[in-house]
Amino acid sequence: MLQLSGTLLNQPVLSLRTGAPVAYTLGAIFNPNNLKIEGFYCQDTADRKKQLVLLSQDIRDVIPQGIVVNDHDALSEPQELVRLRSIMDLQFQLIGKQVVTSSKEKIGKVSDYATDVSSMFVQKLYVSQSFLKNLSGGNLGIDRTQIIELTNKQIIINDLQERVPARAGAMA
């Protein structure tokens, strides 16, 4: 099932054992090599100054009330996650990233994304277009199969198909 970023970010992390929030998600940790959410930065409810990491494999379920984990033990200190260190150091983010086609046409900026919560792979990007393009077409949905390359500054996608205008009147 696909979920928009708003259902994953700034949400409580709920413990199955206590039934209470143990943390709140702050931001996603993206792997730019495969567009997988490897985990989430979280703010601990017991110590507001402490930032912890919730790994994707420790998530039991995503429900309207928040993200469900077994217990507070599912949260880790960032320095303990040696295998994830190189990805966390990249600080790759999708929101606000420029989207261009392979022929260098600027499409817009990523305003949202949809994630398959069972695999935690980003499946769709939603791109807000410039004011002039927005008058004619609105927001644009980009499937992950259209992405050619991800860089620190932009996302390069396949060229968009030319739009064929619909005929105004029927042929007599």
C-alpha beads as a LAMMPS data file, in Angstrom:
LAMMPS data file: protein, C-alpha beads

172 atoms
171 bonds

1 atom types
1 bond types

-500.0 500.0 xlo xhi
-500.0 500.0 ylo yhi
-500.0 500.0 zlo zhi

Masses

1 110.0

Atoms # bond

1 1 1 0.000 0.000 0.000
2 1 1 1.332 3.416 -0.945
3 1 1 1.552 6.153 1.678
4 1 1 2.409 9.816 1.132
5 1 1 5.308 11.314 3.072
6 1 1 2.918 13.084 5.459
7 1 1 1.780 9.757 6.884
8 1 1 5.380 8.811 7.704
9 1 1 6.965 12.087 8.826
10 1 1 6.150 13.974 12.041
11 1 1 4.229 10.949 13.269
12 1 1 4.345 9.189 16.644
13 1 1 6.274 5.931 16.923
14 1 1 4.000 3.703 18.981
15 1 1 5.134 0.824 21.193
16 1 1 3.127 -2.393 21.013
17 1 1 4.225 -3.274 24.539
18 1 1 3.172 -0.036 26.258
19 1 1 0.685 1.343 23.731
20 1 1 2.234 4.794 24.118
21 1 1 4.444 6.909 21.837
22 1 1 8.163 6.284 22.350
23 1 1 9.337 8.802 19.727
24 1 1 8.272 11.032 16.835
25 1 1 9.638 10.734 13.301
26 1 1 11.543 13.795 12.096
27 1 1 12.945 12.840 8.710
28 1 1 13.569 9.911 6.402
29 1 1 16.963 8.344 5.674
30 1 1 17.004 7.725 1.913
31 1 1 19.339 5.403 0.070
32 1 1 19.897 7.293 -3.225
33 1 1 21.162 4.121 -4.932
34 1 1 17.759 2.418 -4.888
35 1 1 15.333 5.040 -3.446
36 1 1 14.654 2.973 -0.342
37 1 1 13.838 4.529 3.009
38 1 1 16.384 2.802 5.240
39 1 1 15.029 4.379 8.401
40 1 1 13.822 7.521 10.129
41 1 1 15.431 10.079 12.380
42 1 1 13.306 10.261 15.517
43 1 1 13.019 12.448 18.582
44 1 1 12.864 10.398 21.763
45 1 1 9.852 11.139 23.995
46 1 1 11.811 10.400 27.183
47 1 1 14.732 12.703 26.329
48 1 1 13.699 15.465 23.892
49 1 1 17.335 16.387 23.199
50 1 1 18.210 12.876 22.027
51 1 1 17.882 12.004 18.344
52 1 1 17.523 8.290 17.582
53 1 1 17.147 6.217 14.422
54 1 1 14.312 3.821 13.651
55 1 1 15.341 1.263 11.028
56 1 1 12.739 0.308 8.424
57 1 1 13.010 -3.391 9.233
58 1 1 11.933 -2.666 12.831
59 1 1 8.591 -1.170 11.746
60 1 1 5.719 -3.567 12.420
61 1 1 2.935 -1.543 10.807
62 1 1 1.929 1.927 9.647
63 1 1 -1.518 2.905 10.909
64 1 1 -3.387 6.230 10.861
65 1 1 -2.314 6.885 14.469
66 1 1 1.404 6.477 13.674
67 1 1 4.193 3.974 13.108
68 1 1 4.094 0.794 15.206
69 1 1 7.205 -0.892 16.643
70 1 1 7.687 -3.607 19.271
71 1 1 9.180 -1.370 21.923
72 1 1 11.575 1.512 22.621
73 1 1 14.416 -0.960 21.978
74 1 1 13.682 -0.683 18.231
75 1 1 15.290 2.786 18.304
76 1 1 19.072 3.030 17.950
77 1 1 21.729 5.638 18.532
78 1 1 23.006 6.938 15.144
79 1 1 26.647 6.144 15.988
80 1 1 25.727 2.474 16.622
81 1 1 24.593 1.975 13.015
82 1 1 27.923 1.281 11.324
83 1 1 26.485 -0.204 8.098
84 1 1 24.144 2.730 7.621
85 1 1 26.776 5.409 8.385
86 1 1 27.749 6.057 4.734
87 1 1 24.105 6.549 3.710
88 1 1 23.337 8.797 6.697
89 1 1 26.420 10.893 5.894
90 1 1 25.024 11.630 2.406
91 1 1 21.985 13.380 3.958
92 1 1 20.069 12.776 0.718
93 1 1 16.573 14.320 0.664
94 1 1 13.866 14.166 -1.992
95 1 1 11.611 17.111 -1.102
96 1 1 12.738 20.231 -2.969
97 1 1 15.038 18.369 -5.371
98 1 1 15.006 19.736 -8.956
99 1 1 13.571 17.377 -11.613
100 1 1 14.835 17.597 -15.210
101 1 1 14.437 15.397 -18.276
102 1 1 17.320 13.697 -20.079
103 1 1 17.101 16.477 -22.691
104 1 1 17.686 19.076 -19.907
105 1 1 14.098 20.388 -19.771
106 1 1 13.277 21.635 -16.280
107 1 1 10.109 20.011 -14.969
108 1 1 9.874 21.366 -11.422
109 1 1 10.704 20.384 -7.844
110 1 1 9.703 17.344 -5.813
111 1 1 6.871 18.355 -3.480
112 1 1 5.913 14.903 -2.155
113 1 1 6.544 11.202 -2.617
114 1 1 4.619 7.956 -2.162
115 1 1 6.213 4.963 -0.461
116 1 1 5.230 1.300 -0.493
117 1 1 5.161 0.700 3.274
118 1 1 5.711 -3.054 2.969
119 1 1 9.059 -2.645 1.165
120 1 1 9.828 1.019 2.047
121 1 1 10.749 1.784 -1.573
122 1 1 9.691 5.176 -2.939
123 1 1 7.340 4.379 -5.832
124 1 1 6.202 7.815 -7.022
125 1 1 7.477 11.375 -6.934
126 1 1 5.072 14.292 -7.104
127 1 1 6.558 17.308 -8.841
128 1 1 5.208 20.824 -8.503
129 1 1 5.747 22.687 -11.734
130 1 1 6.529 26.319 -12.349
131 1 1 3.671 28.829 -12.302
132 1 1 3.227 28.883 -16.085
133 1 1 3.277 25.099 -16.453
134 1 1 1.015 24.763 -13.434
135 1 1 -1.737 26.717 -15.227
136 1 1 -1.976 24.094 -17.924
137 1 1 -1.042 20.833 -16.260
138 1 1 -0.995 20.958 -12.443
139 1 1 1.264 18.648 -10.451
140 1 1 3.042 15.843 -12.201
141 1 1 3.398 12.270 -10.935
142 1 1 6.648 10.499 -11.803
143 1 1 6.941 6.727 -11.415
144 1 1 10.234 5.298 -10.149
145 1 1 10.707 3.493 -13.495
146 1 1 11.022 6.899 -15.233
147 1 1 14.032 7.925 -13.131
148 1 1 17.357 7.666 -14.932
149 1 1 19.744 9.226 -12.402
150 1 1 19.779 10.794 -8.934
151 1 1 22.374 13.387 -7.996
152 1 1 22.805 15.707 -5.027
153 1 1 21.272 18.575 -7.016
154 1 1 18.694 17.006 -9.317
155 1 1 16.705 13.997 -10.454
156 1 1 16.982 13.140 -14.137
157 1 1 13.987 11.392 -15.718
158 1 1 13.081 10.080 -19.165
159 1 1 11.776 12.676 -21.607
160 1 1 8.052 13.248 -21.230
161 1 1 5.806 12.266 -24.092
162 1 1 4.458 15.093 -26.193
163 1 1 0.895 15.954 -25.287
164 1 1 -1.549 15.723 -28.161
165 1 1 -4.387 18.245 -27.806
166 1 1 -7.878 16.774 -27.904
167 1 1 -10.012 17.806 -30.839
168 1 1 -12.448 20.543 -29.961
169 1 1 -15.307 19.425 -32.184
170 1 1 -16.516 16.158 -33.622
171 1 1 -15.953 15.402 -37.270
172 1 1 -19.141 15.809 -39.336

Bonds

1 1 1 2
2 1 2 3
3 1 3 4
4 1 4 5
5 1 5 6
6 1 6 7
7 1 7 8
8 1 8 9
9 1 9 10
10 1 10 11
11 1 11 12
12 1 12 13
13 1 13 14
14 1 14 15
15 1 15 16
16 1 16 17
17 1 17 18
18 1 18 19
19 1 19 20
20 1 20 21
21 1 21 22
22 1 22 23
23 1 23 24
24 1 24 25
25 1 25 26
26 1 26 27
27 1 27 28
28 1 28 29
29 1 29 30
30 1 30 31
31 1 31 32
32 1 32 33
33 1 33 34
34 1 34 35
35 1 35 36
36 1 36 37
37 1 37 38
38 1 38 39
39 1 39 40
40 1 40 41
41 1 41 42
42 1 42 43
43 1 43 44
44 1 44 45
45 1 45 46
46 1 46 47
47 1 47 48
48 1 48 49
49 1 49 50
50 1 50 51
51 1 51 52
52 1 52 53
53 1 53 54
54 1 54 55
55 1 55 56
56 1 56 57
57 1 57 58
58 1 58 59
59 1 59 60
60 1 60 61
61 1 61 62
62 1 62 63
63 1 63 64
64 1 64 65
65 1 65 66
66 1 66 67
67 1 67 68
68 1 68 69
69 1 69 70
70 1 70 71
71 1 71 72
72 1 72 73
73 1 73 74
74 1 74 75
75 1 75 76
76 1 76 77
77 1 77 78
78 1 78 79
79 1 79 80
80 1 80 81
81 1 81 82
82 1 82 83
83 1 83 84
84 1 84 85
85 1 85 86
86 1 86 87
87 1 87 88
88 1 88 89
89 1 89 90
90 1 90 91
91 1 91 92
92 1 92 93
93 1 93 94
94 1 94 95
95 1 95 96
96 1 96 97
97 1 97 98
98 1 98 99
99 1 99 100
100 1 100 101
101 1 101 102
102 1 102 103
103 1 103 104
104 1 104 105
105 1 105 106
106 1 106 107
107 1 107 108
108 1 108 109
109 1 109 110
110 1 110 111
111 1 111 112
112 1 112 113
113 1 113 114
114 1 114 115
115 1 115 116
116 1 116 117
117 1 117 118
118 1 118 119
119 1 119 120
120 1 120 121
121 1 121 122
122 1 122 123
123 1 123 124
124 1 124 125
125 1 125 126
126 1 126 127
127 1 127 128
128 1 128 129
129 1 129 130
130 1 130 131
131 1 131 132
132 1 132 133
133 1 133 134
134 1 134 135
135 1 135 136
136 1 136 137
137 1 137 138
138 1 138 139
139 1 139 140
140 1 140 141
141 1 141 142
142 1 142 143
143 1 143 144
144 1 144 145
145 1 145 146
146 1 146 147
147 1 147 148
148 1 148 149
149 1 149 150
150 1 150 151
151 1 151 152
152 1 152 153
153 1 153 154
154 1 154 155
155 1 155 156
156 1 156 157
157 1 157 158
158 1 158 159
159 1 159 160
160 1 160 161
161 1 161 162
162 1 162 163
163 1 163 164
164 1 164 165
165 1 165 166
166 1 166 167
167 1 167 168
168 1 168 169
169 1 169 170
170 1 170 171
171 1 171 172
